[in-house]
C-alpha cells in the first residue's frame, strides 16, 4: 500500500480527528485518586484505635455491610448489566445460616460464617438457573419475588427459623474495651477480599465477557461468551461474600427476624450505594455505601426514620438517575479529564498510520478454483416471519480454503442466512453442517468455539469497552484456565495487540469503541473475530459504507488470511470487490439459491441477470481488492 493510500485510510478512519480520549485513567488522574483512597483506608483501619466512640464505629460497620453488598452487586449489575433488587436477601440468608447453625448445632458463630457464604453461593446458583432466562424488567421482578419468597419462608417455617419469633444469638464474651473490634475488622477483611475479587474479575476474560453481555448480549454469544454460564457464575460471585457479611451482621445485632433481615429497603440501600458511587468501578460501591449509611443515620436521628427515610432514599434514587446516571466517581473522572484537557481531548494526537501489508500479504491473484471439501453445508434452510418466507429452502456449500461470495438483491435473505448459520436465529426447517458436525441445534457460543466467526452488516462492537477489551473479550473455548486469564496484560492481551497491529488499530487500543469512526469499527470487528482463530470467517458487507482505499485494504487482509488457510463466506453488494476475489459465487433470490459457480458463470447466468445484476451488467475487469 502506498503512503498516499495509507494517509487516505487514516483520514477516513479518523475523520479528521486525533486520538480520542482513553478509557483507562491517566497517570494524572490515577495519582490523586490513589492518595485519597490510601488515606481513607488508613483512617478507617485506625478509627477504632483512635476513637472509642461506638456510635461512629457502628456507622462504619453498617456502611461496610452495605459496601460488601454493593461490591457484590457490582459484579452482576455493574459488569453484566443485570439489575437485581434482591441482593439484600443474601444478607438475610447469611444471618439465618449462622443463627440456625448456632441454635441447632452449636459452636461459635464465627465458625459458621464461611458456611453462610457457601450457602448464599449455592442459592444464587439455583436462582441464576431460573432467573437468567429473563432479561430487563422481567429479571428485576424475579429478584424482587425471590426476596419476598425467602422472607415468606423465614416467616412460616417455624421449625427451622422460629418464624416471627426470630432467633437470638449469644452475646459476645470478649472484653467491652474492644466490644466492636472483631465485627469491625472481620467486615473490613471481607470488604477487602470482595474488592480484590471484583478487581480480578474486571481484569480477566470472565470480566470482559460480563461487560460484553452488558453491552450486547446477543453479540457476546457470537464471539464465544457462554452467556448463561457467565451470568450464573457472576450471580454466585456476587453473593458469596455478601452471605458471609450477612452472617457477621446477624451476630453483630444478635437478633434475627424475617422482617428485619429481608426488608426490601435493605436491597434498595445496596443498589443506591452502587448507583451513587458508580457502576463498573472498583471503589464506587464503597463510596456510595458510606454516603448511604450517613444518610440513613441522619434520617433516623433527625427525622425519626419511617416514611421520612423512604422519602429521602426515593428522592435520592430519582436525583441520581436524573443528574448522576454514571455515579460520582465516573462523573468526577469525566470532569477532571475535561478540565485537564480543557475540553479538547481527541482533537490532537497521532494519526493512524496503518500497516504495510505488501511485505506480508500473499501476491494478488485471481479467485482460485475451489478444491477443498465443504467446510460449511446448508441444506434446505427455511425461516419465516409470519407469512413472509425470508429463507425458503436455501442450500449451498462453502469449500474449505475458499473465498465464497453470497450475493443477491436486497430482501433476498442473505443476512437472515448468516443469522441462521451463526445461531442468532433458529430455522423452522433445514440443516447446517460445519466441519462435519451438525450445528443448527447448538447455541451461538458453541458454534464460535467450533471455529465459526462472523461480523455484522452494521458493526456491533461493545461500545463502552476499549478497543483492546473488545478484541480480548472473545473466548475460543470454555475452560477455567482460559476464563481466568488476565485480559489486560499477559498472553491474551499480547495476542489481541498483535491482531490490532495486523488491522492497523494498535495505537487505538485504549480508546472507547464508541469514539471510533465507522471504518475503524470494521477493522476492530475483524480483529475481534480473528481472536477466535476461526476456521470460517463470515463477513456481512465488509465493504459497505467505507471509502475505496479502505476497501482495498480489507481486500488485502482477506487475501492474506485466506493464504494462511482461513475460509471466507462474504455477503457483499460491491460487485467488483466480490467478483474479482471470490470463487465460488452463490446467488440468493427470494430465499433460495438460484445459481452458483465462478464469477464469469454467474455474470452470464440468465436467472442472475433477471433477479439481480440486470441485462446491462458487465464487469470489465476483476477488482484486485
N, C-alpha and C positions, 0 to 999 in steps of 0.2 A: 504494500500500500504506500502511495506517495505521501510526502509530507503535507501536500495540499489536501489530499483526501483525509489524512488524519486530522488536520485542522478543521475540515468541514464536519467530520464526525464530532469533534469536540464542541463545535458551535451548535450542532443540532442537539446533542445530548445535554449540554449545559444551558442552551438557550440564552446565551449572553451573560450568564451569571458566573459566579465563582463557587467555591466550595461552600455548601450550606452548613449551618451550624451543626456540630456533632452532638449526638445524644449523650455521649459519655461526658461526665462533668470534667471541666478543665481543671488543671492544677490550681488555677487562680481561684476556682470555686471550691475545690476539694479541701484546700488547706484550712480556711476559716471554719468550714463545717467540721472538719476533724478535730480542731481545737475545741470547739463548742461542745461536741459530743463527748470528748475525753473529759472535759471539766464537769459535765453533767453526770457522767458515770461515777467520777470520783466523789462528787458531792452526795449522790445517792448512796454509794457504798459506805461512806463515812458518817452519814447522818445519825444512825443510832449511837455511834460512839461520841459524836459531838453534842448531841442533844438527847435528853431523856423525855422529851415531850411525846407522850403516847398518842395524842390526837393526830399529830402530823405523821408519826410512824404508821398509824392506822390508815391515813390517807394514802401514803405511799404503797402500803401493802395492797389496798384495794385497786390502786392505779396499776400495780404490776399484774394483778389478776386480769384486769381489763386488757393490759398490754399483751399478755400471753395469748388471750383470746383473739385480739386483733391481729397479732403477728400470724397466728394460725389461719385466721380468716383471710389474710392477705394472700395466702397460697392458692386458695380456691377462688377468691373473688378478685384480688388484685392481679394475680398472674393469669389464671384461667378464665376470668371474666364471668364466673357464676356467682350471683349474689345469693347469699344464704342468710336467712333470718332465724336460723335455728342453732347458731353457734353457742348460745348460752346453754342449750340442752346438754352439751358435753361437760360444762362446768358442773351442772347438777348430777350428771351420771357419775363423774369422778367423786363428788362429795358423797353420794349414796353408796358407791362401791366401798369407800373407806368406812363409812358408818356401818353398813351391813356386815362387812368382814370383821370389824372390831366387835360388834354386838354378837354375832353368831359364832365366830371362830376364836376371837381374842387376839391378843398381841398388841404391839404398839401401832398406832395409826400410821406412823412413818413407813412401816413395813409394807402397807397396802397401797401406798401412793403409786409405785410403779404399776401395780395391778390395775389401778384406776386408769392409767394411761393405755394399757393394753386393751382393756375392755372398751374404752372410748374409741380406739382404733378399729376394733372388730365391729362395733356398732356402726361406725362411719363407713366401713367397707360394705356392710349389709345395706345400709341406707343408700350408698352410692350405686349399688347394682340396680336399685329401684329408681332412684331419683335422677340418675344420669341419662335416662332415656328421655328426659324432659329438658326443655331449654326455656330461657327467658322467664316470663311471668309464671309459667307452669312450675318451673323449678323453685322459684321463690315460695309459691303456695305450698309445695310439697315440704319444704323445710319448716315452714310455719306449722303445717299439720304434724310434722314429726315432733316439734316442741310440745304441742298440746297433747299429743299421744303419750309421750313419756310422762308428762305431768298427770294425765289421767291414770296411767298405770301405777305411778307412785302413790296416787291418792286412794286407789281402790284395792291394791294388792296388800292388804293388811298383814298377811302372814310374813311377807318379806320386808316391807317398808314401814310397817306400823301406821300406814295410812296418814290421816291428817294429824295424828298424834306426834308424828315426826320421830327422829332418832336423836338422842343426846349422846355426844361423845365425851370421853373422860377429860377432866380438866388437867392441863399440863402440870407436871410436878416440879419443873425446874424453878430456879430462883426468880423472884419477881424483879430482881435487879436487871435482868435481861429478858423480861417477860415476852416481848415480841420478836426477839432476835432470831430464833430458829425459823419462824414463819417468814420473816423478812428476808433472810439470806437464802432460804430454800427457794422462795419465789424469784429472788433475783437470779439465782443459778438457773432455774427453769427458763426464765426470760432470756438469759444469755445463750443457753443451748438452743432455744427455739429461734433466736436471731441467727445463730450460726447455721442452723438447718435452712432457714429462709434464704440466707446469703448463698449457701452452697447450691440450693435448688435453682436460684436465679442465674447461676453461672454455668450450669451443666446442660446437657442435651435434654434432660427431662424438663427443666425450666423453660428452655427455648420452645419445646413442644407445647407447654401450657400457654405461653404467651401467644403462640401461633393459633391455638384454639380460641383464645380470646379475640384475636384479630379476625380470623376467618376459619371457622371450624371445618367447613367442607373442603376448603383448600388444604388445610393442615392434614386431613386424611389422605389426600392425593400425594403428599410428599412423605408418606410413611409413618405419620403420627397415629398410633392406635388410640383414637380419641376416647373410647370407653375406658380402656385400661389407664390411660393418663389421668382421667378425671377421678376414677376410683382411688388411685394412688395419691392424688392431690388431696382428696377428701380425708383419707387416712392420715396423711402428713399434717393436715390442718387440725386434726382432733386429738392426737396422742398427747402432746404437751398441755393442751387445754384440759384434758381429763385429769392429768396429774396436778395441774394448778387448782382444779376444782376439788381434788382430794385434800390438798393443803388448805384451801379456803374453808372447806367443811370442818376440818379440825380446828381451824382458827376461830370460827364463830361458835363452835361446839354444839350447835343445834341445826338439824337439817329437816326441812319440811317441804312438801311439794310446791306450795305457792311461792315460797321464797326462792327455792332452787331453780324452778322452771318458769320464772317470771319473764314474759316477753320483753319487758323493759331492759332486762339484763342483755338480751340479744341486741336490742336497739342501741344500747350504750356501746357495745362492742363494735357494731358496724359504723356507728358515728365516729368512734375513735379512728377507724380505718379511713373513712371518707375525709375527716377533718385533717388528719395528718398527711395523708397522701397515699393512694393506692400504688401498687407496683414500686414502692420504695422500701428500703430497709428500715429506716428509723421513723417514717411517718406514722405507723401504727402506735409506736411508743409515745411519740409526742402527743398524738391525739388522745391516747388513753389518760395521760396525766392531766390534760386540759379538761377532759370529760369528768374525771373524778373530782377536780376542783369545782366544776360547775355543779356536780351532784351534791357535794358538801355545802356549797353556797345556797343552793335551792332548799336544802333541808334546814339549814341554820337560819336563813333569812326569810324564807317563805313557807316554812313548815312542810316542805315536800308536797306529797299528794298531787293534786291537779296542777299546782304551780310547776312542779318538776316536769310533768308531762308537757305542759305548755312550753317550758324552756327548751326541752330536748326536741320537741316537734318543730318549734320555731328555728332552732339551730340547724336541723336537718334541711329545712327549706332554704335557709340562708346559704348553707354550704353548697347545695345543688345549684343555686342561682348565681352565687358570686365566687365560689371557690370549687368549681367542679373537679379540678385536679388535686385539690388539697393544699395545705400550707407549704410543705416542702417543695413540691414541683413548681408551685406558683412563685415562691421565693427564688428558686433557681432561675426561673424564666426572667424575673425582674432583674436579678443580678447580672445575668448574661446580657440582657438588653442594655443595662447601664454600662457594663464593661465595654461593649461594642458600639454604644450609642445608637442602637437600632440598625446598625449597618452590617450585621452578621450575614454572611452569604453573598455580599456584594463585591468582595475582594478575595482572591485566593488563586491557587494554581489551577490552570485549566487542565481538563482531561487530555492527556497526550496520546493515550491509547497504546496499542502494541503493534508491532510489525509482524504480521503473520507470514510474510513472504519467506522468512528464514525457517519456519517450521511447517508451513502448510504443504499438503500434497500438491503437486503440479495440477493446474486447472485441466480438466478433462471432460469429454462429453459423457453423458449419462451412460454407464456401462450396462451391458445386458445382465439382468439378474440371474444368478446361477445357484444361489443357496436354497435350502429347503425353507418352507414357510415358517417364519418366526411367529407370525400372528395370523389366525384364521377366523373370519367372521362368517357365520353360517345362518342364513335365514333370519336375520335380526329384525325385530319389529318393536316399534314404540308408538303408542297412540296417546294423544292428548284430547280426551273427549272423542269427538267424531273425526278428528284430524289424524291422519297417519303420517307422522313425521318421518318414520323409518318403516319401510314396507317390504320386508324380505331381503334386505341388503346382504350380499355375500361377496367376499373377496379375500385375498391372501396377500400378505406382505412378506416377500422373500427376505431371508436373513442376509444382512450385509447390503441391502439396497437402500436407495433414497426414493421412497414411493410417494407419489402425489395423490391426493384425493381432492378432485375438483368438481365443480358443479355450480349451478345458479343459486342465488340466494333463496333460502327456503327449501333447499333440496335435502336437508337433513345431515349435513356434514358435521356440524358441531354436536348435534344430538348423537351421532355415531361415536364421536370422541367421548362424550359423556357416558355412553353405554359401555365402551371399552374400558374407560378409566374407573368406572364404578360409581360415579356421582349420580347416575340414573340406573334404574332397573328395567330390563326389557320385558315385554309381555310374552315374547317368544324368541327363539333362536339361541345360538350358542356362540361363545367367544373362547377361542383356544389360543394360549400363549405359551410358547416354548414347550409344547407337548402336554400342557395342563389345561383343563377347562377352568376358566376363571370367572364366568358370568355370575356365579353364586358367591364369589369372595368379596369382602369389603375392600374399599379403595386402598387402605394401607397395606393389606396383604398383596395386592397387585403391585404396589410400589416396591415391596420387599422382594418380589419375584424379578424385578428389573424393568418395570414399566413406568416411564416418567412422561409427564405432559405439561405443556404450557396452556394458557387460556387465551381466547380471542381478545379479550380485554384483560390486560395484565392484572393479576391478583396477588401482589406482594403483601406482606404483613406490614401495614403502613407505619405503625408506631414502633416497629423494630428497626434497628440499624441494618445497613446493607450486610455487614458480617453476620449478624444474628439471623437474617433471612436465609443466608446460604448455609449456616450451621444447623438450622432447625430440622431439615430432613433427616430421616432415620432409615438406614439401609436394612435393618433387621431389629426385631425386638429382643434385646439381650441386656441383662442388668449391667454388665460391664460397659456396654456402649451407651446405655441410658444415663449412667452416672459420669460419663466422660466430660471433662472440662470443655466447655464450648467457647469460652472467650480467650483461652490460651491453650497451649498444648497441641497435640497432633490434629485434632479436629479443626481447630482454628487455622492451623498452618495449611491444612488441605483446602479449607474454604478460601484462604487468601490466594493460594495457587490458582484456583478456579476463577477468582475475581481478576487475577493477573491475566489469565487467558482471555477473558472477555473485555479487559481494559478498564475495570472498575475498582481496582485495588485501592487507589487513592481515596476512594469514597467509602471505605469500609465502615467508618463511624458516623455516616450520615443517615438520617431518617429516610426510610424508603419513600415516605410521603413527600420529601423535598426533591425527589428525582424527576427529571423530565421523562416523557413517555419513552423515548429511545433508550435512555438509561435503564428504565424499568424492564424493558425487554431483555437487555443484556444481563441484568441481575437475575431475572427469572430463568434464563438459560443456565447460568451458573448454579442456581438453586437446584435445578433438575439434575445437573451433572453431579451434584453431591451424592445422589443416589447410585451413581455408577450404573445407569440403566442399560439394558440390552436394546430396548426400543425407546426412542425419543419421539414423542408425538408433538408436533408444533402446530398450533392453531393460528394461522395467518401471521407468521413471523415477520413478513414484510409490510404488514398493514400499518399505515399511519406514520411511517418514518421516511427520511429522505433517501434518494438513490445511493448515496455514498455509504450510508449505514446498511442499506440492503445488500450492497456488495460485500461489506464486511461480514455480515451474518452469513452470507453465502459461503465465504471463505472458511468460516468456522465450521459450517455444516460439512463442507468437503473434507476438512482436516479430521473432524471427528469420525466421519464415515471411513476415511482411510485407516483410522485406528480401530475399526471394527464395529462402530455404532450403526445401528439400523434406524432409519427415519421414516416416519409417516407424516406427511405435511399437507395441511389444508391451506390453500392459498388462492387468491384471485389474481395475483400478478402473474399473468401467463408467461411472459418472457423469463421470469425468475423460475417458474415451475418447469416449463417445457425444456428449458436449456440445461436443467440439472437432474431431473427426476426420471427414473425408469424402474418399474412401470408407472404409468399414469392411469389412475382409476377415475371414472366419471360417474357421479351420482346425480340422479334426477328423480324427483318425486319419491324419494326414499328408497330407490332401487339402483343397483349398479347396472348402468346401461352399456358401459364399454370399459375395456382395459387393454393396455398394450403400450408400445413405445410412443414417444411424443409425436412422431410422424404419423403413426397409425391412428392415433386419437384425433389429430387435426384433420384427417381425411374421412373420418367416420361420419356418415350422414346423420345418424342419431345424435351425435355430439354437436354437429353443426346446427341441427334443428333445435336442440334443447338448450344449448349454452353458447357456443362460440359464434354462431351465425355464419352465413354464407360468405361474407367478405373477410372473415378472419384468416390471416396468414402470418405465421411467424417467420420473418425474413431471415433472421439469424439467431440461433440459440444464444440466450444470455449466458455470459460467463460470470455468474454471481459470485 
